[in-house]
Amino acid sequence: MALHYSARPRRAVLRFAHRLTVGADSPEVVAKPPERYAKPLGCYALPLAVACLTAGCRPSDRPPLGRVEGTVTLDGAPLPAALVVFTPRGPGRSSRGTTDAAGRYELSYLRDILGANRGGHDVQITTSEDGIGRERLPVRYHAQSELRAEVEAGSNTIDFPLESR
């Protein structure tokens, strides 16, 4: 039998004696799990195979998307570095994109997935980063946005000609 010492000095505690056997050829202790803990490999193979096969068969959690791109202008000039956010009027997550130097944007649903939920959206456009910095647009385009858009299946081009007044 093996003695395992606890953290307290001078006190030996006998633990897991039913799991330990002494080797016949050597005096050392050899660990051997009892039979009730041992499971054959086949017990894990079938559930693993079923999980792998059905993972590709279930429907995706992602809703149907439509690709969205367009141009944002302010008083006829391209609006660079503006954040464009489409928030669905129904359930679902927002899609967002940032305009380039030419005022062009393309929406991303997730990091590597382009598009937006199909259906009606409230749109916000802002030039302020996280509320820090000077906002160049009137509140009717961001905080109290009046902008709306409809996303359909396939490719959508939605331009926003904004006015500063």
N, C-alpha and C positions, 0 to 999 in steps of 0.2 A: 504494500500500500504506500501511497505517496502522501506526504504531509505538505500542505501548502500553508505558508505562514501569512498571517494577517498583518495589517499595518501596526497593530499593537505589539510591542516587544514581549517575549516570553510566553506567548500564547499561540499554540499551534491549532489549526483548524483543519479537520479532515473534510475535503470537498471532492466531489466527483469521483469518489472511490469506486462507484459502480461502473464508471466509464474507463477505468484504467486496469490494465493487466500487466503482469510482470512477465517479461520474455523468458522462455525456458533456457536459452543459451547464454543469456547475459543478465546480470542483476539490475540493469537499468529499467526504468518504467517506460512502457510503450503506451501511447494514447490510442484507444480504440473506441469509436462511438458505439453505443448500444444499437441493436438491430432496429429498434422502434424509430430511431432518428434517421436511418439510412433509407434513401429513396432511389429506386432505379432511374437511370437516365431517361428511360422511355416516358416516365411520368411528366417530364418537362418538354419532351419533343412534340407531342401532339398539340398541347395548348399553344406552344410557340409557332408551330406551322399554321394553325388556324388563324392566329393573330396576324401573321405575315400575309396570308392569302386574303383575308377580309379587309385589311387596311386599305388596299387599293380599290376595293369594291364599294365602299360607302360613299355617299355624296359628300362633296366638299362643303366646308362651313362657309366658304366665300360666296356671297350673293352674285348674281349676274351683273357684270360691269359693262360700261361703255367707255371707250377711250375719249378723253377730252383734251383739247388743245385750243389755243386761241391767242389773241393779242389784247393787251391792256394799254390804252392810251389816255393821257390826261391833256385836255385841250388840244387834241390832234397830234401830240408828240408822244413817242413811246415812253412808257413808265417802267424804268428798270428797278430791280431789287424790291418788287412788291410781292407780298404773300397773298396768294389767292386760295381761299378755303371754300369748298362746297360741302355744306351740311345737309344731309337728306332730311326731308320733312317727315318721313316715316322712320322706322327703326333702321339702324345701321351706323357705320362709322364715317367720319368725315374724310374727304380726300383733299390733298393740298399740292400746291406747286408754287414755284417762285419764278418771277419774270426775269428774262435775261436783258442785255443791253438794248435789244430791239423791242422789248415789251412782250416777247412771246413766252408762253407758259405751257406746261403739260402736267396734268394731275397725276399723282401717285396715290393709290389706295393703301398700299403697304410699301415698305422700303423698295422692294424689287418688282412690285406689281402695279402696272399703270392702269389708270381709269378711275371711275366713280360709280357708285350705285346707280342703277337705272331708275328714273323717276324724277320727281320735283326736288329742287334744292334751294336753300337759302344761301346766298353767296356773300362773302365778306372779302374785301380787298384792303390791305393795310400796308403802309410803308414804314411803320414803326416796329422795331424788333422787340417782342415781348413787352410792349408798353413803354419801352425805354427809347428815348430819342424823339425827335420832332416828327409828328404826323403831318404829311403833306396833303392828305385827302380829307374832304368833309366827312362828318360822322355818318352821313347817309350811305356811305360805302363800306363802313366797318362796324362801329359800335351799334348803330341803329340802321343797319343796312336795309335798303329798299331793293337790292338786287336779287333777282330770281333767275333760275335756269332750269331747263328740262333736259335730262340726259337720256338718250335712246341707245338701243343696241347698235354696235358698230362704232364707227368713228364720228365724233362730234367736234365741230369747230364753233366755239362760242367766244365772240369778241366783246370787249367791254370798253366802249368809248365814254370815258368819264369826263366830267367838267368840274373845274375848281370852284365855280360859283353856284 
